[in-house]
Amino acid sequence: MKQKTLWFLILILLLSPLMLTAQEDPLPPGLYARFLSPSGALLYRLDYEQLPRTVSNFVALAEGKMKIADSEGPYYTNQKIYREVQGYALFLGDPDTPVDYTIPREKGSVLSSGTPGSLVMVSRQNEDQGSQIMIMINGDPFLDQKYTTFGQLITGEKTLSKLKRGDIINSVEIIRIGSKAESFSPDDTVVRDMIMQARIESRQAFADEYPEVALLLDQLGDGVEESETGIFFKIINEGKGGKPRPGNTVRMHYSGRLLSGEEFDNSYMRGEPFQFVIGRDGVIPGWIETALSMQAGEKRTIILPPALAYGEKGYGPIPPGSWLIFDIELIDFQ
């Protein structure tokens, strides 16, 4: 009997460190996400108070409350890490079954992408991709300028160091601590309403600041897009001749006018297209960006903000601080 008791005490002593490490410290009130993988767990604090729209979308996806074509149940369950930039970031959010929406980027987060392990939305043109996220490995504060950081790693540094492309995330569990977090339960309707309201507010704020530009955008109708730098454009005729690159010589026809409608230049009237070498000749930034994004044979209408045109100094008949409208055609390049 004494021998059995001795072995039992030895077993308890051997297992006690494991029992202690398995226990987590009590979490303070807040909203958390636990990523489970064969390599271990990652525990995140989510910034749901400063970024309600972004976090609502993530939580609704993680809990299977978003209505997505070709996808049922919790969105991130049993997903592979589909991309890895070694030593920089891991990417999650199946690119083969993306969601059918993007999210206007929220600002005001107290978190930073410069923190190792942070959760960051994949973004493009001031819109967060609905389901694709980055898990930062070493952190990069530069991303704070264009990307939304919505989660901070609390525990799981060793697990993070083991994860790589192709690894499975078994599940993402949302943990609510405190009455405020417990009442945070977004679904498809809530998320889509928040996105729609954000777009309405954004359009109204822009119209208040730039009423003439807003009126012109309304006149252009459907199909107007906005580049990441703030160029509005509408493709009138598609092109099929490929896109030029820096160093190519491009030939473009155009007509340019002010918001008042006053025309200040027209290559069609001169009977000769404008020709320049991308990256070598002195051309306004908005023209360079536009040329690089067009296909030969394409026609589009573009609206350039002052910073991508002639800025606060103006030029010739163009007053300082002018928005410019161009009807532009990429004839060819070589």
Backbone torsions as a table, in degrees:
resi	resn	phi	psi	omega
1	MET	NA	-43.8	179.5
2	LYS	-63.1	-36.7	-179.3
3	GLN	-66.0	-39.7	178.1
4	LYS	-64.6	-40.1	179.1
5	THR	-64.1	-40.6	179.5
6	LEU	-62.7	-44.9	178.4
7	TRP	-63.9	-36.2	178.8
8	PHE	-64.4	-43.1	179.2
9	LEU	-65.1	-39.4	178.1
10	ILE	-63.0	-42.4	179.6
11	LEU	-62.2	-41.6	178.3
12	ILE	-61.5	-43.7	-179.8
13	LEU	-63.6	-38.4	179.8
14	LEU	-69.3	-36.2	-175.6
15	LEU	-86.9	-19.2	-173.5
16	SER	-59.9	-39.3	176.9
17	PRO	-61.7	-38.5	179.3
18	LEU	-66.1	-38.0	-179.8
19	MET	-65.9	-36.3	-179.2
20	LEU	-71.0	-42.3	-178.4
21	THR	-68.8	-25.6	-179.7
22	ALA	-73.9	-20.3	-178.6
23	GLN	-84.3	140.8	177.0
24	GLU	-102.3	148.2	174.3
25	ASP	-63.2	146.5	177.7
26	PRO	-57.3	136.4	-179.1
27	LEU	-88.1	140.8	174.5
28	PRO	-71.3	165.9	179.1
29	PRO	-54.0	138.1	-179.9
30	GLY	159.1	-176.2	-179.6
31	LEU	-113.6	131.1	-173.8
32	TYR	-132.2	159.0	174.4
33	ALA	-132.2	128.0	177.0
34	ARG	-109.0	116.2	175.8
35	PHE	-90.7	122.5	179.0
36	LEU	-106.4	132.5	178.4
37	SER	-142.3	165.5	176.8
38	PRO	-59.2	-22.3	-180.0
39	SER	-84.4	-11.5	-177.7
40	GLY	136.1	-162.3	-175.3
41	ALA	-117.5	149.8	170.3
42	LEU	-119.1	126.8	179.6
43	LEU	-112.3	126.0	-177.0
44	TYR	-119.4	144.3	165.7
45	ARG	-94.7	130.0	-177.2
46	LEU	-101.2	135.3	-177.2
47	ASP	-86.9	67.4	-174.3
48	TYR	-77.0	-17.9	-179.7
49	GLU	-80.3	-41.1	179.3
50	GLN	-85.3	-25.7	-176.9
51	LEU	-127.6	61.9	-174.5
52	PRO	-62.5	-36.6	-177.8
53	ARG	-69.4	-47.9	-178.6
54	THR	-63.1	-46.9	-177.5
55	VAL	-71.4	-35.0	176.4
56	SER	-58.6	-43.7	179.3
57	ASN	-62.4	-46.8	-179.3
58	PHE	-62.1	-45.8	-178.2
59	VAL	-64.6	-44.1	-180.0
60	ALA	-63.3	-38.3	175.7
61	LEU	-65.1	-48.2	-176.7
62	ALA	-61.8	-32.3	-178.4
63	GLU	-96.3	6.4	175.4
64	GLY	73.0	29.9	-177.4
65	LYS	-103.8	2.8	175.6
66	MET	-95.6	139.7	178.7
67	LYS	-89.1	106.9	-174.5
68	ILE	-127.5	131.2	178.3
69	ALA	-62.4	140.9	177.1
70	ASP	62.9	20.7	178.2
71	SER	-148.3	129.4	178.4
72	GLU	-128.9	150.4	177.9
73	GLY	78.0	-172.4	179.5
74	PRO	-55.8	124.4	-168.8
75	TYR	-64.4	-40.4	-173.3
76	TYR	-89.1	-3.4	-178.8
77	THR	-65.9	128.4	178.1
78	ASN	60.5	29.7	174.5
79	GLN	-89.5	148.6	175.6
80	LYS	-88.4	149.0	166.6
81	ILE	-70.6	109.9	-168.0
82	TYR	-86.7	-12.7	-178.7
83	ARG	-152.4	148.5	176.9
84	GLU	-140.8	128.6	166.9
85	VAL	-104.2	105.6	-167.6
86	GLN	-54.4	128.0	179.0
87	GLY	75.4	3.8	-175.4
88	TYR	-123.3	-59.5	-175.4
89	ALA	-159.3	153.3	170.7
90	LEU	-111.3	146.6	-175.7
91	PHE	-119.2	131.9	-178.0
92	LEU	-131.4	145.8	-177.7
93	GLY	121.2	92.6	-169.2
94	ASP	-45.9	113.2	179.9
95	PRO	-69.9	-16.5	179.1
96	ASP	-82.5	-18.8	175.7
97	THR	-131.1	64.4	-179.3
98	PRO	-71.8	157.6	176.1
99	VAL	-74.6	165.3	-172.1
100	ASP	-95.9	27.5	-177.0
101	TYR	-154.0	161.5	169.5
102	THR	-120.6	169.9	-174.5
103	ILE	-124.3	125.5	174.4
104	PRO	-54.4	129.3	-173.3
105	ARG	-64.8	130.7	176.6
106	GLU	-89.6	147.9	176.5
107	LYS	-120.2	164.5	176.5
108	GLY	103.8	7.4	179.5
109	SER	-66.5	143.2	175.6
110	VAL	-86.4	-5.3	-179.5
111	LEU	-94.8	162.9	-177.9
112	SER	-134.9	142.8	175.0
113	SER	-69.2	-9.3	177.2
114	GLY	-75.3	-9.9	179.7
115	THR	-86.3	124.0	178.2
116	PRO	-54.4	136.6	178.3
117	GLY	86.5	-2.6	-175.8
118	SER	-65.1	152.1	176.7
119	LEU	-95.7	125.9	-173.4
120	VAL	-132.9	134.0	175.9
121	MET	-72.3	137.6	170.9
122	VAL	-72.5	128.1	-172.4
123	SER	-126.5	155.7	174.7
124	ARG	-156.6	130.7	176.7
125	GLN	54.4	47.0	177.4
126	ASN	64.4	17.0	177.5
127	GLU	-124.0	132.2	174.0
128	ASP	-81.2	133.2	175.2
129	GLN	-66.6	134.3	-168.2
130	GLY	-56.1	-37.5	-171.6
131	SER	-122.8	-11.0	-172.4
132	GLN	-92.1	128.7	-177.4
133	ILE	-130.0	155.8	174.1
134	MET	-110.3	138.5	168.8
135	ILE	-105.7	107.0	-176.9
136	MET	-70.4	138.0	-179.5
137	ILE	-91.7	-57.0	179.9
138	ASN	-103.3	-16.3	-179.1
139	GLY	91.6	144.6	179.5
140	ASP	-150.0	97.7	-175.8
141	PRO	-63.9	-17.9	178.6
142	PHE	-60.7	-30.5	-177.9
143	LEU	-66.0	-19.7	-179.9
144	ASP	-59.3	-22.1	-178.7
145	GLN	-70.9	-29.0	-172.6
146	LYS	-131.5	-5.2	-175.5
147	TYR	-125.7	157.2	-177.2
148	THR	-104.1	116.2	177.0
149	THR	-95.1	119.1	-172.3
150	PHE	-122.1	-2.9	-179.4
151	GLY	-143.0	141.5	179.6
152	GLN	-117.6	131.5	-179.4
153	LEU	-69.6	125.7	179.0
154	ILE	-97.7	-49.9	175.7
155	THR	-140.9	153.4	175.9
156	GLY	121.2	20.3	-178.8
157	GLU	-58.5	-41.1	-179.8
158	LYS	-66.4	-38.8	177.2
159	THR	-63.2	-43.6	-179.8
160	LEU	-58.5	-39.6	-178.3
161	SER	-67.3	-19.6	-178.8
162	LYS	-92.0	-23.4	-173.8
163	LEU	-70.0	146.9	179.8
164	LYS	-152.1	172.3	178.9
165	ARG	-56.7	136.1	179.6
166	GLY	94.1	-16.6	176.9
167	ASP	-67.4	151.4	-177.5
168	ILE	-96.1	136.1	166.1
169	ILE	-95.9	109.4	-175.3
170	ASN	-65.5	-39.2	-179.4
171	SER	-166.0	161.6	171.3
172	VAL	-125.3	114.0	-178.1
173	GLU	-101.1	129.9	176.7
174	ILE	-92.9	127.5	-177.9
175	ILE	-114.9	125.1	-179.6
176	ARG	-112.0	124.2	178.3
177	ILE	-123.9	121.4	-178.4
178	GLY	97.8	157.1	-174.1
179	SER	-63.3	-37.7	-178.4
180	LYS	-65.8	-44.4	178.9
181	ALA	-69.1	-35.2	-179.8
182	GLU	-65.0	-27.2	179.4
183	SER	-85.2	-4.1	179.9
184	PHE	-88.2	97.9	-174.8
185	SER	-141.1	70.9	-175.8
186	PRO	-73.7	152.5	174.4
187	ASP	-133.5	-171.7	-175.8
188	ASP	-56.9	-46.0	-178.7
189	THR	-63.1	-44.7	-179.7
190	VAL	-61.2	-47.0	-176.9
191	VAL	-64.4	-47.0	-177.4
192	ARG	-68.2	-33.7	175.0
193	ASP	-65.0	-39.7	179.2
194	MET	-65.1	-39.7	178.8
195	ILE	-65.0	-45.5	-179.5
196	MET	-62.5	-42.9	179.9
197	GLN	-64.6	-37.7	178.9
198	ALA	-64.1	-38.5	179.5
199	ARG	-68.4	-39.5	178.2
200	ILE	-62.4	-46.0	-179.4
201	GLU	-65.2	-38.4	179.8
202	SER	-65.4	-44.5	179.3
203	ARG	-63.7	-39.8	-179.3
204	GLN	-67.0	-41.8	178.8
205	ALA	-63.2	-39.7	178.6
206	PHE	-67.0	-42.3	179.9
207	ALA	-63.5	-35.7	178.4
208	ASP	-66.3	-36.8	-177.0
209	GLU	-84.7	-36.2	-176.4
210	TYR	-131.6	70.0	-174.1
211	PRO	-61.6	-36.4	-179.4
212	GLU	-68.6	-38.6	178.2
213	VAL	-67.9	-42.0	179.5
214	ALA	-60.8	-40.3	178.1
215	LEU	-63.5	-41.7	179.1
216	LEU	-64.8	-40.3	178.4
217	LEU	-62.6	-39.4	176.3
218	ASP	-62.6	-39.4	-179.6
219	GLN	-66.9	-31.3	179.0
220	LEU	-71.5	-21.2	175.2
221	GLY	75.7	-154.4	-176.7
222	ASP	-69.0	158.3	174.8
223	GLY	92.7	2.3	178.5
224	VAL	-78.9	131.2	177.9
225	GLU	-117.8	165.7	178.6
226	GLU	-129.3	129.6	178.0
227	SER	-77.1	168.6	-179.2
228	GLU	-62.8	-26.4	-178.8
229	THR	-90.3	-4.8	176.4
230	GLY	102.6	15.3	174.3
231	ILE	-85.1	124.5	172.5
232	PHE	-88.4	138.9	179.8
233	PHE	-151.7	151.8	175.3
234	LYS	-134.6	122.3	179.5
235	ILE	-77.3	121.8	-179.3
236	ILE	-90.3	-48.4	175.9
237	ASN	-130.0	130.5	178.5
238	GLU	-70.8	149.3	173.5
239	GLY	-109.2	161.8	-178.4
240	LYS	-135.5	12.6	-173.1
241	GLY	-98.8	18.0	-180.0
242	GLY	81.8	165.1	-178.5
243	LYS	-103.7	140.8	176.6
244	PRO	-73.3	166.8	178.1
245	ARG	-127.9	164.6	174.9
246	PRO	-53.8	134.1	-177.1
247	GLY	99.3	-18.2	176.2
248	ASN	-74.3	148.4	171.9
249	THR	-92.6	122.6	-178.0
250	VAL	-112.2	149.1	173.9
251	ARG	-118.9	125.9	-175.4
252	MET	-135.4	137.3	169.8
253	HIS	-98.0	149.3	-178.9
254	TYR	-162.6	160.9	164.2
255	SER	-132.6	139.4	-177.6
256	GLY	-123.6	141.8	-179.5
257	ARG	-147.0	162.0	176.8
258	LEU	-85.5	171.6	177.7
259	LEU	-61.6	-25.7	178.5
260	SER	-70.7	-13.2	-176.2
261	GLY	97.5	-8.2	-179.6
262	GLU	-69.8	124.3	179.6
263	GLU	-83.0	133.5	-179.4
264	PHE	-113.2	-11.6	178.2
265	ASP	-163.7	153.5	-177.8
266	ASN	-161.4	107.2	-180.0
267	SER	-72.1	-26.7	177.4
268	TYR	-62.5	-40.8	-179.8
269	MET	-66.1	-31.9	178.4
270	ARG	-77.5	-18.5	-180.0
271	GLY	75.8	19.3	-178.2
272	GLU	-147.7	125.5	-179.9
273	PRO	-69.0	157.8	177.0
274	PHE	-85.0	134.8	-177.2
275	GLN	-125.2	134.9	176.7
276	PHE	-155.9	160.6	178.0
277	VAL	-97.4	122.8	-177.4
278	ILE	-65.3	124.0	177.9
279	GLY	89.3	-6.1	179.4
280	ARG	-116.1	-48.2	-177.2
281	ASP	-81.7	149.5	-178.0
282	GLY	-74.7	94.7	-178.8
283	VAL	-125.5	146.2	-178.2
284	ILE	-59.2	147.4	-174.6
285	PRO	-56.0	-37.7	-178.8
286	GLY	-63.6	-31.2	177.4
287	TRP	-71.4	-41.6	-180.0
288	ILE	-62.8	-49.2	179.4
289	GLU	-58.8	-42.8	-178.7
290	THR	-65.8	-44.9	-179.6
291	ALA	-59.4	-41.1	-178.5
292	LEU	-69.8	-19.8	-177.1
293	SER	-98.6	-4.6	-176.5
294	MET	-98.1	154.7	171.1
295	GLN	-97.6	147.2	176.3
296	ALA	-56.9	132.8	-177.4
297	GLY	93.6	-6.4	-177.3
298	GLU	-82.7	145.6	173.2
299	LYS	-123.2	138.3	177.0
300	ARG	-151.1	159.5	171.4
301	THR	-103.6	131.2	179.8
302	ILE	-125.1	149.7	175.6
303	ILE	-123.4	115.4	-175.9
304	LEU	-99.7	130.5	171.5
305	PRO	-70.6	158.9	-176.8
306	PRO	-53.5	-38.0	-176.5
307	ALA	-63.5	-23.3	179.7
308	LEU	-104.9	7.0	177.6
309	ALA	-117.3	-113.6	-177.2
310	TYR	-109.2	13.8	170.7
311	GLY	59.0	-150.0	-175.5
312	GLU	-86.9	-0.7	178.7
313	LYS	-95.8	-28.2	-176.2
314	GLY	73.6	-176.9	-179.8
315	TYR	-164.4	120.1	178.7
316	GLY	54.3	-120.7	-178.3
317	PRO	-78.0	-0.5	-177.4
318	ILE	-95.5	114.3	-178.9
319	PRO	-66.1	158.3	175.6
320	PRO	-58.2	143.4	175.7
321	GLY	70.3	26.5	-174.8
322	SER	-89.1	134.5	163.3
323	TRP	-77.1	141.7	-178.4
324	LEU	-123.5	142.7	176.3
325	ILE	-112.8	130.5	177.2
326	PHE	-126.1	135.5	162.4
327	ASP	-97.1	118.5	-165.6
328	ILE	-131.9	143.5	-178.0
329	GLU	-135.5	124.4	175.2
330	LEU	-88.7	105.2	-176.6
331	ILE	-71.9	-57.7	178.4
332	ASP	-165.2	178.4	176.6
333	PHE	-153.2	161.7	177.0
334	GLN	-150.7	NA	NA
